[in-house]
Amino acid sequence: MAIRHAPDTMQAMVLEAPGSALALRRVPVPEVTKPEQVLLRVQACGICRTDLHILDGELTQPKLPLIPGHQIVGEVVAQGSGVSHFGIGDRVGVPWLGYTDDTCRYCRRGQENLCADARFTGYDLDGGFAEYAVADCRFCFPLPPKAKAVDVAPLLCAGLIGFRTWRLAGGTGMEHLGIYGFGAAAHIITQIAVHHGQSVYAFTRPGDDAAQALARRLGVAWAGGSDEAPPRPLDGALIFAPVGDLMPTALEHVDRGGTVVSGGIHMSDIPSFPYRLLWEERTLTSVANLTRADGEDFLALAPRVPVHTEITRYRLAEANQALEDLRRGAFAGAAVLVIDEHP
């Protein structure tokens, strides 16, 4: 095992029981115990609404105690004997998908995001709300060494899930795209859609002037509240807000043959709706997790656009405040814990 010096202990924000705030603890630095693992000195970790769902107990089976965080940018400081495509000092990104069995029928047919034995970073596996983290190198992505860690972190979930959601809705085949919930994922995928010449219609919380202003700066054709109708029918719609009521609302606004995709891992119940909203070959569906191929495709595309992330920074010890600000919609764009200010 190759290694650069790491301390024996580290600071981490730890979830000890669902429904409780994260606790700042000093815990042992995790060890590389398997050939395919890398130990990372965490530089930055994005904050995701999924982290809120875990804290609130809406995702019901996290490992406990748990270090959350699944948008990790870090530097390799130790690695197992089976790691060949990363070296000490390399910068890598760690996403939500942290392990699959590679043998089940889903993995064999290219749907590893549906693997029944999958494990997820910051849920089944300790994540990046800490100074160090261990990850399986097979599920890590190489990152540009010169890019700022704080800017890259949101790409690893908000970007990847947004990209998969967009492609499932029709990708470049859409001309008019609606996006409901204009947060981290939306502000990234808007840039992808505009880059491809699509007209984007941004739906925010009613009265959220900051999110609507950000959407307009990113080149959307229209921005308004989720209680408003777009000025024209949509070819597809992406739902990033965890609000089940938005699914039939969006379905009402897509044209015949259009697709509405939920990009969230948790959503409030979807109310009943008349069949006429689904008729004419409209589709209502969801995205589950991501594949490594999604990551490779998106991270190759993002610098060509180029994607710029709107960031609100927090220190590690401010993770609870960041999560509460996310809950309240207190910032536009993405929130990131900055753990190493150097990069």
C-alpha positions as CSV (number, residue, x, y, z in Angstrom):
1,M,0.0,0.0,0.0
2,A,1.3,3.4,-1.0
3,I,0.8,6.2,1.5
4,R,1.4,9.9,2.2
5,H,1.4,10.8,5.9
6,A,-2.1,11.2,7.4
7,P,-2.9,11.9,11.0
8,D,-4.5,9.4,13.4
9,T,-7.7,11.4,14.0
10,M,-9.8,13.9,12.1
11,Q,-12.8,16.2,12.5
12,A,-16.1,15.0,11.1
13,M,-19.7,15.9,11.2
14,V,-21.6,12.8,12.4
15,L,-25.2,11.7,12.3
16,E,-25.9,9.7,15.4
17,A,-29.6,9.3,15.1
18,P,-32.2,10.3,12.5
19,G,-33.9,13.5,13.3
20,S,-30.9,14.9,15.2
21,A,-28.5,17.6,14.2
22,L,-25.0,16.5,13.0
23,A,-22.4,16.4,15.8
24,L,-18.9,17.7,15.3
25,R,-16.7,14.8,16.5
26,R,-13.0,13.9,16.5
27,V,-12.9,10.4,15.1
28,P,-10.2,8.0,13.8
29,V,-9.0,8.6,10.2
30,P,-10.5,5.8,8.1
31,E,-8.0,3.1,6.9
32,V,-7.5,1.5,3.5
33,T,-8.4,-2.1,4.2
34,K,-9.1,-3.4,0.7
35,P,-6.9,-3.5,-2.5
36,E,-9.3,-1.2,-4.5
37,Q,-9.6,1.5,-1.9
38,V,-8.1,5.0,-1.8
39,L,-7.8,7.3,1.2
40,L,-8.6,10.9,0.4
41,R,-7.8,14.2,2.1
42,V,-11.1,15.9,1.5
43,Q,-10.9,19.3,-0.1
44,A,-14.6,20.1,-0.5
45,C,-17.9,18.3,-0.3
46,G,-21.2,19.4,-1.8
47,I,-24.4,19.5,0.2
48,C,-27.4,17.8,-1.4
49,R,-31.1,17.6,-0.6
50,T,-30.6,13.8,-0.2
51,D,-28.5,14.7,2.9
52,L,-31.6,16.4,4.3
53,H,-33.7,13.3,3.6
54,I,-31.2,11.2,5.5
55,L,-31.1,13.5,8.5
56,D,-34.9,13.8,8.6
57,G,-35.4,10.0,8.5
58,E,-37.1,10.0,5.1
59,L,-34.5,7.6,3.8
60,T,-34.8,5.1,6.5
61,Q,-31.8,2.7,6.6
62,P,-28.6,4.7,6.8
63,K,-25.6,3.2,8.6
64,L,-25.3,4.7,12.1
65,P,-23.3,6.5,13.2
66,L,-22.9,8.1,9.7
67,I,-20.6,10.7,8.2
68,P,-22.8,12.1,5.4
69,G,-21.8,13.7,2.1
70,H,-21.6,12.3,-1.4
71,Q,-20.1,15.0,-3.6
72,I,-16.5,14.6,-2.5
73,V,-13.4,16.2,-4.0
74,G,-10.3,14.9,-2.5
75,E,-6.6,14.2,-2.9
76,V,-5.3,10.7,-2.8
77,V,-3.0,10.2,0.2
78,A,-3.1,6.4,0.4
79,Q,-4.1,3.6,-1.8
80,G,-4.5,-0.2,-1.8
81,S,-2.4,-2.6,-3.8
82,G,-5.1,-3.0,-6.5
83,V,-5.3,0.7,-7.4
84,S,-3.6,1.3,-10.8
85,H,-5.3,4.3,-12.4
86,F,-4.8,6.8,-9.6
87,G,-1.6,7.8,-7.8
88,I,-0.7,9.6,-4.6
89,G,-1.5,13.3,-5.0
90,D,-4.2,12.8,-7.7
91,R,-7.4,14.7,-7.3
92,V,-10.6,12.5,-7.6
93,G,-14.3,12.9,-7.2
94,V,-16.5,10.6,-5.3
95,P,-20.3,10.4,-6.2
96,W,-23.4,8.9,-4.6
97,L,-22.8,5.4,-6.2
98,G,-20.1,3.9,-4.1
99,Y,-20.3,0.2,-4.9
100,T,-22.1,-2.4,-7.1
101,D,-21.7,-6.1,-7.3
102,D,-21.0,-6.1,-11.1
103,T,-22.7,-9.5,-11.3
104,C,-26.5,-9.1,-11.0
105,R,-28.8,-8.8,-14.0
106,Y,-29.0,-5.0,-13.7
107,C,-25.2,-4.6,-13.7
108,R,-24.8,-7.0,-16.6
109,R,-27.2,-5.0,-18.8
110,G,-25.7,-1.6,-18.0
111,Q,-28.2,-0.6,-15.3
112,E,-25.8,-0.7,-12.3
113,N,-27.8,2.2,-10.8
114,L,-30.5,-0.4,-10.0
115,C,-28.1,-3.0,-8.5
116,A,-29.9,-4.5,-5.5
117,D,-26.5,-4.8,-3.6
118,A,-25.4,-1.2,-4.4
119,R,-24.0,0.9,-1.6
120,F,-24.1,4.6,-1.5
121,T,-21.6,7.2,-0.3
122,G,-22.8,9.2,2.7
123,Y,-25.6,6.6,3.4
124,D,-24.3,3.0,3.5
125,L,-20.7,4.3,3.4
126,D,-19.2,7.1,5.3
127,G,-18.9,10.2,3.2
128,G,-17.2,13.6,2.9
129,F,-18.4,15.7,5.8
130,A,-15.0,15.1,7.2
131,E,-11.3,15.8,6.7
132,Y,-10.6,12.3,5.3
133,A,-12.7,9.7,3.5
134,V,-12.1,6.2,2.0
135,A,-13.6,5.3,-1.3
136,D,-13.6,2.4,-3.8
137,C,-11.3,3.6,-6.7
138,R,-13.6,1.9,-9.3
139,F,-16.3,4.4,-8.5
140,C,-14.2,7.5,-8.3
141,F,-13.7,9.9,-11.2
142,P,-10.5,11.7,-12.2
143,L,-10.8,15.5,-11.9
144,P,-8.8,18.4,-13.4
145,P,-6.0,19.3,-11.0
146,K,-6.3,23.0,-11.6
147,A,-10.1,23.4,-11.2
148,K,-11.2,24.7,-7.8
149,A,-12.4,21.9,-5.6
150,V,-15.4,24.0,-4.4
151,D,-16.6,24.6,-7.9
152,V,-16.3,20.9,-9.0
153,A,-18.0,19.4,-6.0
154,P,-21.6,20.1,-7.1
155,L,-21.0,18.4,-10.4
156,L,-20.7,15.0,-8.6
157,C,-24.4,14.7,-7.7
158,A,-26.3,17.8,-8.7
159,G,-24.6,17.7,-12.1
160,L,-24.6,13.9,-12.6
161,I,-28.2,13.3,-11.5
162,G,-29.4,16.4,-13.4
163,F,-27.6,15.1,-16.5
164,R,-29.2,11.7,-16.2
165,T,-32.6,13.2,-15.6
166,W,-32.2,15.5,-18.7
167,R,-31.2,12.6,-20.9
168,L,-34.1,10.4,-19.7
169,A,-36.5,13.2,-20.6
170,G,-35.2,13.3,-24.1
171,G,-31.8,15.0,-24.0
172,T,-30.9,16.9,-27.1
173,G,-34.2,15.8,-28.7
174,M,-36.1,18.5,-26.8
175,E,-36.7,22.0,-28.0
176,H,-38.6,23.4,-25.0
177,L,-37.6,22.1,-21.5
178,G,-39.3,22.9,-18.2
179,I,-37.3,22.6,-14.9
180,Y,-39.2,22.6,-11.6
181,G,-37.1,23.4,-8.5
182,F,-34.3,25.8,-9.5
183,G,-31.5,24.7,-7.1
184,A,-28.1,23.0,-7.6
185,A,-29.1,20.4,-10.2
186,A,-31.3,22.9,-12.2
187,H,-28.7,25.6,-12.5
188,I,-26.2,23.1,-13.8
189,I,-28.4,21.3,-16.3
190,T,-29.8,24.6,-17.5
191,Q,-26.3,25.5,-18.8
192,I,-26.1,22.1,-20.6
193,A,-29.5,22.6,-22.2
194,V,-28.8,26.2,-23.3
195,H,-25.5,25.0,-24.7
196,H,-27.4,22.6,-26.9
197,G,-29.7,25.4,-28.1
198,Q,-32.8,24.5,-26.0
199,S,-35.3,26.9,-24.6
200,V,-35.5,26.5,-20.8
201,Y,-38.5,27.4,-18.7
202,A,-37.6,27.7,-15.0
203,F,-40.1,27.1,-12.2
204,T,-39.2,28.2,-8.7
205,R,-40.8,28.5,-5.3
206,P,-43.4,31.2,-5.8
207,G,-41.8,34.6,-5.0
208,D,-38.2,33.2,-5.1
209,D,-36.7,36.2,-6.8
210,A,-33.1,35.1,-6.3
211,A,-33.6,31.8,-8.0
212,Q,-35.5,33.4,-10.9
213,A,-32.7,36.0,-11.3
214,L,-30.1,33.2,-11.4
215,A,-32.1,31.4,-14.0
216,R,-32.4,34.5,-16.2
217,R,-28.6,35.1,-15.9
218,L,-28.1,31.5,-17.2
219,G,-30.1,32.3,-20.3
220,V,-33.6,30.7,-19.7
221,A,-36.4,31.7,-22.0
222,W,-38.8,32.2,-19.1
223,A,-38.7,32.1,-15.2
224,G,-41.7,32.1,-12.9
225,G,-43.3,30.4,-9.9
226,S,-44.3,26.7,-9.9
227,D,-47.9,27.9,-9.5
228,E,-47.7,29.6,-13.0
229,A,-48.1,28.1,-16.4
230,P,-45.3,28.4,-19.0
231,P,-45.9,30.6,-22.1
232,R,-46.0,27.5,-24.3
233,P,-46.3,23.7,-24.1
234,L,-43.1,21.8,-23.1
235,D,-41.4,18.9,-24.8
236,G,-40.2,17.6,-21.4
237,A,-40.0,18.5,-17.8
238,L,-37.5,17.8,-15.0
239,I,-38.7,17.8,-11.4
240,F,-35.9,18.5,-8.8
241,A,-38.2,19.8,-6.0
242,P,-39.3,16.9,-3.6
243,V,-43.0,18.0,-4.1
244,G,-45.3,15.3,-5.5
245,D,-47.9,17.9,-6.5
246,L,-45.5,19.1,-9.2
247,M,-45.7,15.8,-11.1
248,P,-49.3,16.2,-12.4
249,T,-48.7,20.0,-12.7
250,A,-45.8,19.4,-15.1
251,L,-47.7,16.6,-16.9
252,E,-50.4,19.2,-17.6
253,H,-47.8,21.5,-19.2
254,V,-46.0,19.0,-21.5
255,D,-47.1,18.5,-25.0
256,R,-48.2,15.2,-26.5
257,G,-45.4,12.7,-26.4
258,G,-43.6,14.6,-23.7
259,T,-41.9,13.1,-20.6
260,V,-41.9,14.3,-17.0
261,V,-39.0,13.0,-15.0
262,S,-38.4,13.1,-11.2
263,G,-34.8,13.5,-10.4
264,G,-35.1,13.1,-6.6
265,I,-34.5,10.1,-4.4
266,H,-37.5,11.1,-2.2
267,M,-40.7,12.9,-2.9
268,S,-44.0,13.6,-1.2
269,D,-46.9,11.5,-2.4
270,I,-48.1,12.2,-5.9
271,P,-51.8,13.1,-5.9
272,S,-54.3,11.4,-8.2
273,F,-54.8,13.1,-11.5
274,P,-57.2,12.6,-14.5
275,Y,-56.1,10.2,-17.2
276,R,-56.4,13.0,-19.8
277,L,-53.1,14.4,-18.5
278,L,-51.3,11.1,-19.3
279,W,-53.0,10.4,-22.6
280,E,-51.4,11.1,-26.0
281,E,-48.3,9.2,-25.0
282,R,-47.1,11.4,-22.2
283,T,-44.7,9.7,-19.8
284,L,-44.2,10.0,-16.0
285,T,-41.0,8.4,-14.7
286,S,-38.1,8.8,-12.3
287,V,-34.3,8.6,-12.1
288,A,-32.7,6.3,-9.7
289,N,-29.0,7.0,-8.8
290,L,-26.4,7.1,-11.5
291,T,-24.0,5.0,-13.5
292,R,-20.3,5.4,-13.9
293,A,-21.0,6.0,-17.6
294,D,-23.2,9.0,-16.7
295,G,-20.3,10.4,-14.8
296,E,-17.8,9.9,-17.6
297,D,-20.0,11.5,-20.2
298,F,-21.0,14.4,-18.0
299,L,-17.6,15.2,-16.7
300,A,-16.3,15.2,-20.2
301,L,-19.0,17.6,-21.4
302,A,-19.0,20.0,-18.5
303,P,-15.7,21.8,-19.3
304,R,-16.6,22.1,-22.9
305,V,-19.8,24.1,-22.1
306,P,-18.3,25.3,-19.8
307,V,-20.4,24.7,-16.7
308,H,-20.0,27.3,-14.0
309,T,-21.4,26.6,-10.5
310,E,-23.0,29.2,-8.3
311,I,-21.6,28.4,-4.8
312,T,-22.4,29.3,-1.2
313,R,-19.5,28.3,1.0
314,Y,-19.6,26.8,4.5
315,R,-16.9,25.5,6.8
316,L,-17.1,21.9,8.0
317,A,-18.4,22.9,11.4
318,E,-21.2,24.9,9.7
319,A,-22.8,21.8,8.1
320,N,-26.0,22.1,10.1
321,Q,-26.4,25.7,9.1
322,A,-25.8,24.8,5.5
323,L,-28.5,22.1,5.6
324,E,-31.0,24.4,7.3
325,D,-30.3,27.1,4.7
326,L,-30.9,24.5,2.0
327,R,-34.2,23.5,3.6
328,R,-35.3,27.2,3.7
329,G,-34.1,28.0,0.2
330,A,-31.8,30.6,1.6
331,F,-29.4,30.6,-1.3
332,A,-29.4,30.2,-5.1
333,G,-27.3,27.5,-6.7
334,A,-25.3,25.0,-4.6
335,A,-23.9,24.8,-1.1
336,V,-20.4,23.4,-0.5
337,L,-18.4,22.5,2.6
338,V,-14.9,23.8,2.1
339,I,-12.6,21.7,4.2
340,D,-9.2,22.5,2.6
341,E,-9.0,26.1,1.4
342,H,-5.7,25.6,-0.5
343,P,-7.1,24.2,-3.8
